[in-house]
Amino acid sequence: MRFAADRPLGVAPATVRDYRELARRRLPRQLFDYIDGGAYEEATLRANVGDLERVLLRQIVMRDVSTRDPSVELFGQRLALPVILAPVGLGGMFAQRAEVQAARAAERAGVPFIESTVSVCSIEEVARATSVPPWFQLYVMRDRGYAQELMARAHAVGSPVLVLTVDLAVVGARHRDTRNAIAGRPTNWAKARRGLDLISHPRWIKDVPVGGKPLTFGNLEKVVPGATSPGDFRKWVDGQFDPSVTWDDIAWVRKNWTGRLVVKGILDPEDARRAVEVGVDGVVVSNHGGRQLDSVPSTVRALADVVDAIGGQVEVLVDGGVRTGLDVVKMVAVGAKAVLIGRAWAWSVAAAGESGVRHVLAILKADMDVALGLIGRNSIADVDRSALYQAGAPVVS
């Protein structure tokens, strides 16, 4: 099936940032700001990118790098790249059936796609569209019965990994969403302005609300029937975040999930050690893309401490600020097994559909290939902190 957004571009994007600019032009502002923005003053959002840019690679020459292998083994699966498409809420609002398009691109590139609880396309629809089942992301909900049902649905389609997001005990304030009247208590004027924003993007209307039907939240349809806007689902989801959740609740998840279990939202070494103690298979070092608590460390700053704290007992993944394949190599050098990319695929699917996501993954792969050759490594598996230029200073100063 060819999607409306999967068409030749009028320009030739060369980077993830190029796709960000195309997405900015093509999406209603409220949707672009939703995926682009962060919490409060967005200091952590900026730090995720800025701190990663300041990590330096150590260039090594005159080594035989005629063969270079970017693949890794993770949870029994061979990944062509140490890259995973992160769960992105509202993904299907950015392009027609966007989760399906992204999952297809991921499968073609040989990397996993993680289906969000709050995706437009259901876990079943994504699974039908691909031959490799997606991973599934879940929040710890107050409605444990429905959370259990979602795990059963993920298991039924063959999802090998459950990614449990644990950094949403309360929701951070995202000022862009408030200004765009999709959070808080918007006035009638703000609602009207939001409507004008939508109708001023006829191409998006043709692609998503018209061509992307049914425009509902497929995994939540039973509990939020007929929801078609961010506000519709947000009311239910915000009420489902459970501030009483503790590490003891992992045992309940384990009773209902027999596959691999990863917890996402770890920044502190003590939390990482606790995750190991309760028996998870992996952790994702994440500050929710700078969308929760501002003024917490960037993920690349937190990554080394988490890796050192748990000493290889479980797999360590990371997200936040990754815009190039060089960033991927840096994160692996600091200690991550693989990185999750969220905004990168959301921007690219908004700009150019499945072909855009494929192109972004190809860009990351090409970047990594150059990096491996110029840091003198034949395999991403050989990359460790010795690949970083430190000059007597910490990894991130």
C-alpha positions as a printed NumPy array, in Angstrom:
array([[  0.   ,   0.   ,   0.   ],
       [  1.349,   3.442,  -0.893],
       [  0.634,   6.156,   1.638],
       [ -0.086,   9.726,   0.654],
       [  2.937,  11.07 ,   2.519],
       [  5.272,   8.519,   0.893],
       [  6.083,  10.606,  -2.175],
       [  9.136,  12.304,  -3.683],
       [ 10.341,  15.357,  -1.81 ],
       [ 10.659,  18.802,  -3.346],
       [ 14.041,  19.14 ,  -1.651],
       [ 16.838,  16.726,  -0.886],
       [ 17.109,  16.316,   2.899],
       [ 20.527,  15.118,   4.014],
       [ 20.226,  15.055,   7.802],
       [ 17.764,  14.435,  10.608],
       [ 17.643,  18.19 ,  11.14 ],
       [ 16.563,  18.651,   7.526],
       [ 13.627,  16.349,   8.21 ],
       [ 12.815,  18.348,  11.334],
       [ 12.491,  21.481,   9.213],
       [ 10.294,  19.707,   6.663],
       [  8.074,  18.418,   9.468],
       [  7.81 ,  21.937,  10.897],
       [  6.54 ,  23.225,   7.565],
       [  4.072,  20.414,   6.946],
       [  2.497,  19.8  ,  10.346],
       [ -0.006,  21.969,  12.188],
       [  1.966,  23.897,  14.778],
       [  0.253,  22.168,  17.702],
       [  1.422,  18.765,  16.449],
       [  4.931,  19.898,  15.575],
       [  5.336,  21.513,  18.985],
       [  3.949,  18.417,  20.679],
       [  6.751,  16.219,  19.348],
       [  9.44 ,  18.911,  19.184],
       [  8.973,  20.453,  22.607],
       [ 10.013,  19.64 ,  26.145],
       [  9.056,  20.409,  29.718],
       [  9.21 ,  23.808,  31.378],
       [ 12.055,  25.929,  29.92 ],
       [ 13.383,  22.966,  27.901],
       [ 16.868,  23.092,  29.444],
       [ 17.164,  19.301,  29.594],
       [ 15.843,  19.007,  26.042],
       [ 18.675,  21.265,  24.874],
       [ 21.225,  19.517,  27.092],
       [ 20.405,  16.122,  25.578],
       [ 21.631,  17.427,  22.234],
       [ 24.32 ,  19.827,  23.433],
       [ 26.076,  17.461,  25.835],
       [ 26.163,  14.741,  23.194],
       [ 27.694,  17.149,  20.688],
       [ 30.481,  17.886,  23.176],
       [ 31.503,  14.233,  23.469],
       [ 34.529,  13.773,  21.203],
       [ 35.608,  10.724,  19.264],
       [ 39.232,   9.612,  19.115],
       [ 40.405,   9.464,  15.51 ],
       [ 42.83 ,   6.585,  14.876],
       [ 44.496,   6.091,  11.488],
       [ 46.514,   3.459,   9.609],
       [ 44.494,   0.469,  10.709],
       [ 42.877,  -2.099,   8.438],
       [ 39.227,  -1.05 ,   8.467],
       [ 38.347,  -2.548,   5.103],
       [ 35.502,  -4.413,   6.819],
       [ 33.132,  -2.634,   9.197],
       [ 30.16 ,  -4.247,  10.952],
       [ 27.536,  -2.042,  12.664],
       [ 25.322,  -4.936,  13.801],
       [ 24.694,  -6.019,  17.392],
       [ 22.991,  -8.883,  19.205],
       [ 20.266,  -7.77 ,  21.606],
       [ 17.788,  -9.991,  23.468],
       [ 18.483, -12.828,  21.076],
       [ 17.834, -10.695,  18.007],
       [ 20.442,  -9.564,  15.482],
       [ 20.04 ,  -5.829,  14.837],
       [ 21.573,  -4.44 ,  11.659],
       [ 22.332,  -1.277,  13.646],
       [ 22.358,  -0.525,  17.38 ],
       [ 19.249,   1.575,  16.783],
       [ 15.623,   1.093,  17.848],
       [ 12.617,   3.209,  16.892],
       [ 11.347,   4.518,  20.214],
       [  7.681,   4.576,  21.272],
       [  6.13 ,   7.874,  20.203],
       [  2.678,   8.788,  21.443],
       [  0.272,  10.213,  18.836],
       [  2.557,   8.989,  16.053],
       [ -0.356,   8.413,  13.698],
       [ -1.27 ,  12.093,  13.934],
       [  1.925,  13.063,  12.075],
       [  1.291,  11.033,   8.914],
       [ -1.234,   8.555,   7.569],
       [ -1.031,   5.341,   9.663],
       [  2.428,   6.531,  10.7  ],
       [  3.185,   3.684,  13.087],
       [  2.695,   1.185,  10.267],
       [  4.919,   3.219,   7.96 ],
       [  7.648,   3.504,  10.589],
       [  7.465,  -0.18 ,  11.51 ],
       [  7.845,  -1.155,   7.866],
       [ 10.869,   1.113,   7.527],
       [ 12.392,  -0.358,  10.674],
       [ 11.862,  -3.911,   9.444],
       [ 13.475,  -3.095,   6.115],
       [ 16.474,  -1.599,   7.939],
       [ 16.761,  -4.577,  10.283],
       [ 15.999,  -2.741,  13.525],
       [ 13.11 ,  -3.   ,  16.042],
       [ 10.086,  -0.735,  16.244],
       [  8.44 ,  -0.087,  19.622],
       [  4.679,   0.406,  19.545],
       [  3.419,   3.036,  22.01 ],
       [  0.391,   2.435,  24.218],
       [ -1.001,   5.716,  22.834],
       [ -0.396,   4.991,  19.159],
       [ -3.083,   5.659,  16.572],
       [ -2.47 ,   2.277,  14.931],
       [ -3.147,  -0.67 ,  17.22 ],
       [ -0.539,  -3.272,  18.07 ],
       [ -2.482,  -5.731,  15.911],
       [ -2.472,  -3.434,  12.867],
       [  1.281,  -2.869,  13.131],
       [  1.911,  -6.593,  13.559],
       [ -0.197,  -7.43 ,  10.494],
       [  1.798,  -4.956,   8.398],
       [  5.182,  -6.485,   9.233],
       [  6.699,  -9.928,   9.446],
       [  8.74 ,  -9.073,  12.557],
       [  6.508,  -8.313,  15.576],
       [  7.003,  -4.903,  17.202],
       [  8.127,  -4.433,  20.76 ],
       [  5.434,  -2.924,  23.006],
       [  5.614,   0.009,  25.399],
       [  3.328,   0.119,  28.435],
       [  2.637,   2.549,  31.263],
       [  1.846,   1.279,  34.741],
       [ -1.846,   2.194,  34.776],
       [ -4.336,   2.54 ,  37.59 ],
       [ -6.58 ,   0.28 ,  35.526],
       [ -4.493,  -2.848,  36.02 ],
       [ -7.072,  -4.969,  34.278],
       [ -6.66 ,  -3.02 ,  31.053],
       [ -2.885,  -2.982,  31.395],
       [ -3.053,  -6.758,  31.714],
       [ -5.215,  -6.915,  28.583],
       [ -2.691,  -4.812,  26.657],
       [  0.121,  -7.158,  27.672],
       [ -1.963, -10.101,  26.522],
       [ -2.566,  -8.402,  23.164],
       [  1.154,  -7.734,  22.732],
       [  1.94 , -11.336,  23.624],
       [ -0.683, -12.582,  21.159],
       [  0.994, -10.837,  18.21 ],
       [  4.427, -12.106,  19.255],
       [  6.003,  -9.003,  20.777],
       [  9.339, -10.183,  22.206],
       [ 10.038,  -7.226,  24.503],
       [  7.871,  -5.161,  26.847],
       [  9.179,  -1.659,  27.528],
       [  7.692,  -0.4  ,  30.787],
       [  7.821,   3.393,  31.06 ],
       [  8.376,   4.303,  34.715],
       [  9.047,   8.066,  34.718],
       [  5.443,   9.256,  34.575],
       [  4.335,   9.166,  38.195],
       [  3.266,  12.747,  37.518],
       [  3.28 ,  14.659,  34.239],
       [  5.675,  17.538,  33.646],
       [  4.387,  20.86 ,  32.352],
       [  4.94 ,  21.291,  28.628],
       [  4.417,  24.964,  27.984],
       [  4.193,  24.638,  24.21 ],
       [  1.195,  22.329,  24.617],
       [ -0.474,  24.859,  26.91 ],
       [  0.126,  27.698,  24.478],
       [ -1.313,  25.571,  21.668],
       [ -4.446,  24.771,  23.715],
       [ -3.908,  21.01 ,  23.888],
       [ -3.133,  21.077,  27.609],
       [ -4.48 ,  23.002,  30.577],
       [ -7.814,  24.791,  30.365],
       [ -7.928,  26.532,  26.988],
       [-10.232,  29.459,  26.385],
       [-12.752,  29.43 ,  23.562],
       [-10.46 ,  31.777,  21.64 ],
       [ -7.526,  29.39 ,  22.109],
       [ -9.667,  26.499,  20.875],
       [-10.668,  28.521,  17.825],
       [ -7.031,  29.337,  17.136],
       [ -6.216,  25.639,  17.399],
       [ -8.891,  24.905,  14.811],
       [ -7.52 ,  27.561,  12.464],
       [ -4.088,  25.985,  12.825],
       [ -5.465,  22.656,  11.648],
       [ -7.463,  23.912,   8.674],
       [ -4.51 ,  25.979,   7.446],
       [ -2.729,  22.701,   6.641],
       [ -4.908,  21.151,   3.897],
       [ -2.224,  18.648,   2.852],
       [ -2.068,  17.301,   6.39 ],
       [ -5.883,  17.137,   6.518],
       [ -5.969,  15.145,   3.281],
       [ -3.221,  12.797,   4.46 ],
       [ -4.158,  12.213,   8.098],
       [ -7.77 ,  13.022,   9.12 ],
       [ -9.163,  12.041,   5.706],
       [ -6.732,   9.43 ,   4.394],
       [ -5.646,   8.039,   7.753],
       [ -9.003,   6.834,   9.046],
       [ -9.849,   5.487,  11.522],
       [ -8.132,   8.287,  13.428],
       [ -8.585,   6.801,  16.886],
       [ -6.141,   5.469,  19.457],
       [ -6.144,   1.819,  18.533],
       [ -4.721,   0.396,  21.752],
       [ -7.111,   2.452,  23.893],
       [-10.26 ,   2.209,  21.793],
       [-12.061,   0.094,  24.378],
       [-11.477,   2.563,  27.202],
       [-11.534,   5.848,  25.259],
       [-14.005,   5.023,  22.453],
       [-14.129,   7.507,  19.616],
       [-11.175,   9.584,  20.835],
       [ -9.842,  11.599,  17.901],
       [ -7.789,  14.409,  19.44 ],
       [ -4.846,  14.79 ,  21.8  ],
       [ -7.179,  16.217,  24.403],
       [ -9.504,  13.217,  24.227],
       [ -6.828,  10.688,  25.017],
       [ -4.887,  12.938,  27.38 ],
       [ -7.744,  13.201,  29.835],
       [ -7.869,   9.436,  30.191],
       [ -4.12 ,   8.854,  30.114],
       [ -3.343,  11.59 ,  32.665],
       [ -5.852,   9.993,  35.002],
       [ -4.193,   6.612,  34.547],
       [ -0.662,   7.574,  35.608],
       [ -0.208,   6.019,  39.029],
       [  1.994,   7.891,  41.543],
       [  1.762,   4.99 ,  43.996],
       [  3.776,   2.612,  41.799],
       [  6.94 ,   1.169,  43.348],
       [  9.553,  -1.4  ,  42.382],
       [  7.369,  -4.034,  44.05 ],
       [  4.932,  -3.674,  41.141],
       [  7.471,  -5.21 ,  38.763],
       [  6.514,  -8.576,  40.249],
       [  2.925,  -8.005,  39.055],
       [  4.191,  -7.201,  35.555],
       [  6.303, -10.355,  35.574],
       [  3.228, -12.441,  36.396],
       [  1.574, -11.139,  33.257],
       [  4.518, -10.95 ,  30.884],
       [  6.777, -13.879,  30.015],
       [  8.987, -12.136,  27.462],
       [ 11.889,  -9.761,  27.95 ],
       [ 11.179,  -6.833,  30.258],
       [ 12.877,  -3.45 ,  29.976],
       [ 12.222,  -0.426,  32.192],
       [ 12.475,   2.978,  30.535],
       [ 13.105,   6.189,  32.446],
       [ 16.245,   5.441,  34.491],
       [ 18.656,   8.298,  35.264],
       [ 19.984,   7.469,  38.715],
       [ 22.518,   4.683,  39.445],
       [ 20.552,   3.601,  42.522],
       [ 17.436,   3.139,  40.41 ],
       [ 19.498,   1.126,  37.95 ],
       [ 20.73 ,  -1.179,  40.72 ],
       [ 17.185,  -1.582,  42.01 ],
       [ 15.985,  -2.511,  38.529],
       [ 18.576,  -5.274,  38.418],
       [ 17.491,  -6.518,  41.855],
       [ 13.849,  -6.884,  40.79 ],
       [ 14.851,  -8.909,  37.761],
       [ 14.403,  -6.81 ,  34.643],
       [ 16.284,  -7.715,  31.473],
       [ 17.309,  -4.202,  30.552],
       [ 17.039,  -0.505,  31.35 ],
       [ 16.677,   2.537,  29.139],
       [ 18.587,   5.558,  30.389],
       [ 16.033,   8.238,  29.561],
       [ 14.69 ,  11.58 ,  30.708],
       [ 11.666,  11.172,  28.418],
       [ 13.287,  13.337,  25.773],
       [ 13.39 ,  16.277,  28.189],
       [  9.59 ,  16.144,  28.401],
       [  9.141,  15.425,  32.103],
       [ 11.362,  17.039,  34.764],
       [ 13.501,  19.892,  33.493],
       [ 17.005,  20.447,  34.927],
       [ 17.772,  16.755,  35.256],
       [ 20.949,  15.426,  33.607],
       [ 21.171,  14.786,  29.923],
       [ 21.116,  11.101,  29.129],
       [ 24.711,  10.982,  27.918],
       [ 25.818,  12.473,  31.243],
       [ 23.796,   9.917,  33.203],
       [ 24.706,   6.959,  31.006],
       [ 28.237,   6.281,  32.256],
       [ 27.165,   6.25 ,  35.909],
       [ 24.316,   3.846,  35.182],
       [ 26.563,   1.534,  33.158],
       [ 29.187,   1.521,  35.921],
       [ 26.57 ,   0.926,  38.609],
       [ 25.167,  -2.279,  37.134],
       [ 28.34 ,  -3.702,  35.627],
       [ 26.924,  -5.555,  32.648],
       [ 24.294,  -7.441,  34.656],
       [ 21.531,  -6.337,  32.279],
       [ 21.444,  -4.607,  28.912],
       [ 21.676,  -0.818,  29.015],
       [ 19.908,   1.163,  26.291],
       [ 19.644,   4.938,  26.01 ],
       [ 17.664,   7.646,  24.249],
       [ 17.763,  11.422,  24.076],
       [ 19.411,  13.884,  21.694],
       [ 20.519,  11.416,  19.018],
       [ 20.529,  13.207,  15.68 ],
       [ 23.376,  11.495,  13.774],
       [ 25.068,   8.145,  13.44 ],
       [ 28.069,   9.715,  15.153],
       [ 25.803,  10.253,  18.175],
       [ 24.952,   6.552,  18.09 ],
       [ 28.647,   5.638,  18.129],
       [ 29.255,   8.029,  21.036],
       [ 26.449,   6.508,  23.096],
       [ 27.785,   3.012,  22.42 ],
       [ 31.278,   4.155,  23.377],
       [ 30.018,   5.475,  26.709],
       [ 28.396,   2.105,  27.394],
       [ 24.997,   1.669,  25.719],
       [ 24.21 ,  -1.507,  23.797],
       [ 21.774,   0.344,  21.525],
       [ 20.01 ,   3.701,  21.264],
       [ 16.339,   4.591,  20.861],
       [ 15.395,   7.357,  18.432],
       [ 12.014,   9.063,  18.767],
       [ 11.9  ,  12.564,  17.325],
       [ 14.104,  11.509,  14.396],
       [ 11.54 ,   9.034,  13.086],
       [  8.573,  11.243,  13.973],
       [  9.986,  14.172,  11.989],
       [ 10.893,  11.986,   9.04 ],
       [  7.538,  10.205,   8.841],
       [  5.778,  13.577,   9.02 ],
       [  7.949,  14.884,   6.202],
       [  8.032,  11.919,   3.851],
       [  6.289,   8.877,   5.261],
       [  7.931,   5.469,   5.159],
       [ 10.564,   6.588,   2.669],
       [ 11.597,   9.373,   5.04 ],
       [ 12.094,   6.957,   7.93 ],
       [ 14.049,   4.595,   5.671],
       [ 16.245,   7.5  ,   4.597],
       [ 16.937,   8.618,   8.164],
       [ 17.979,   5.088,   9.11 ],
       [ 20.213,   4.965,   6.037],
       [ 21.77 ,   8.287,   7.075],
       [ 22.514,   6.939,  10.547],
       [ 24.032,   3.787,   9.062],
       [ 26.266,   5.771,   6.702],
       [ 27.402,   8.047,   9.533],
       [ 28.271,   5.029,  11.658],
       [ 30.216,   3.427,   8.833],
       [ 32.395,   6.518,   8.458],
       [ 32.858,   6.789,  12.212],
       [ 33.957,   3.163,  12.558],
       [ 36.486,   3.602,   9.779],
       [ 37.994,   6.753,  11.241],
       [ 38.151,   5.599,  14.86 ],
       [ 39.896,   2.465,  13.673],
       [ 37.256,  -0.121,  14.573],
       [ 35.998,  -3.007,  12.471],
       [ 32.821,  -3.545,  14.472],
       [ 30.506,  -1.567,  16.673],
       [ 31.007,  -4.405,  19.167],
       [ 34.626,  -3.227,  19.503],
       [ 33.638,   0.309,  20.46 ],
       [ 34.121,   1.249,  24.118],
       [ 35.315,   4.284,  26.059],
       [ 38.771,   3.982,  24.531],
       [ 37.11 ,   5.326,  21.353],
       [ 36.471,   8.666,  23.103],
       [ 38.923,  11.552,  23.118],
       [ 39.208,  12.534,  26.761],
       [ 42.593,  14.267,  27.185],
       [ 42.52 ,  13.7  ,  30.909],
       [ 38.985,  15.108,  31.291],
       [ 35.736,  13.269,  32.064],
       [ 33.772,  11.789,  29.165],
       [ 31.395,  14.745,  29.406],
       [ 32.859,  17.89 ,  30.924]])
